Amino acid sequence: MLLPLGLLLLAAARFIPGFADGYYNIIYRNLGGIFGSITGIFPFSLMEAGICFLVFLVIYWLIKLVLKLKEEKDSVLNYFFGVLMKIASVFCAVFFLFSVFSGTNYYREGFAEKTGLEVKKSSPAELYELCEHLLNEATEAGSKLYRGENNITVFDENNFSMSNEAKAEFEKFAGNYDFMEMGFGKFGTPKPVFFSKVMSYLQISGVYSPYTFEANVCTEGPDFLRGATMMHEQSHLRGFMNEAEANFIAYLACEKSDSAFFRYSGNCLALIHSMNALYSADYELWYELRIKYPDYIDADMRAQNAYVEAHDTKVAEVSDKVNDTYLKLNDQQDGVRSYGKMVDLLLAYRRSL
């Protein structure tokens, strides 16, 4: 029964106007606030622990199946079909919990609509002005940061300190919007993942777990974008599932932070997306700004590019296709390319100031 119930809930969120937002206010906020506050007490990722448990469980089933091969054929078939039934049951339960804990949020009213931002087409001149502003902001914030080898920005404490600071800064930001307030205590504190090396080869910088209400973050790669990634995953916890919106919210949370590191991280994230858009719209304008990058921003950008290229494997391609399919199944029809919509939100925000 769990599979049809989950499908029914998602269908209601998608086709009944106002259902998804009503469900968020009445159900998700309370579920997320309570369970997220409990799971937030643990300093490690419960999602990661759960995945490890499932891996060991699969290995256990396979070993038992091999041992069963020595028995009669009927016994082997009965065990095999029993395992298949267990997998089917787990799948139905997982899908139902996804629908209850997260799936409906894909059909909520967007952040732009909630805040009155007007998204519209913009000229290359407006895009250039946005990029110039982001570059100036990143330059100012970055000038105050500690740098290590090859002039690359280094967060001066450990990843857990960064997580606690990210949680505090995001809470302060979310307090400006009544539709983002939920949870208490340790709710939403980003969790550095122990097996971050695996995430790096999947080219996943962060992942929101709807089953444990956790914001999980990869600790591999240059530090300078990790602050924005932590804000991005906390945006998902607040029910904003669209990747472009989560990036935009991450930028806003960083921009309004008292921390130079987080301001630098958010502005660099926005700068990367905006400069990519400017490169496609007008190469000469892009080049005019690109040569103005100070040494430390240039060093960070090159380090990030080198990190991505080093982990651009077949495994990463499969991971990207899986993520693309997942986004499309959840009504983000542009798939991975929906990240480009962040620039339209940035432009709308600049016009509103």
Number of C-alpha atoms within 10 A of each C-alpha: 8 15 16 12 15 21 15 14 18 25 14 15 23 20 11 11 13 14 19 23 19 13 17 21 13 10 14 23 21 14 17 26 21 17 16 27 22 17 20 24 13 12 13 17 21 20 21 15 13 13 11 11 12 12 11 12 12 13 12 11 14 14 11 14 16 11 11 16 12 10 10 9 10 9 12 18 14 11 15 17 11 12 16 12 12 12 13 12 14 12 14 18 16 16 19 23 17 17 21 21 22 24 23 26 27 20 26 21 14 15 17 15 10 10 10 11 17 15 17 9 10 12 9 17 13 15 23 22 14 22 29 20 15 22 25 15 18 26 19 14 18 24 15 11 17 13 16 10 7 11 15 22 23 17 19 14 8 9 20 14 12 22 22 16 19 27 20 16 19 25 21 14 20 18 12 10 11 8 16 17 15 23 21 14 12 18 25 35 31 33 25 22 24 16 12 19 14 13 21 21 19 19 21 17 19 23 21 21 20 20 18 19 28 29 31 28 27 24 20 19 18 19 20 25 22 27 27 32 27 31 31 32 29 29 27 26 29 23 25 24 25 25 23 21 23 26 29 29 28 28 28 21 24 29 21 15 21 10 15 18 29 31 24 32 26 33 28 25 23 26 21 16 18 24 25 16 21 24 16 10 16 14 13 11 17 22 13 12 15 16 9 13 16 14 13 18 22 16 16 22 19 14 19 18 13 14 16 16 11 11 15 15 14 11 12 18 14 12 17 17 13 12 15 18 15 14 21 14 11 18 13 19 13 13 19 19 13 17 17 17 19 22 27 20 22 25 22 19 18 14 13 10 5
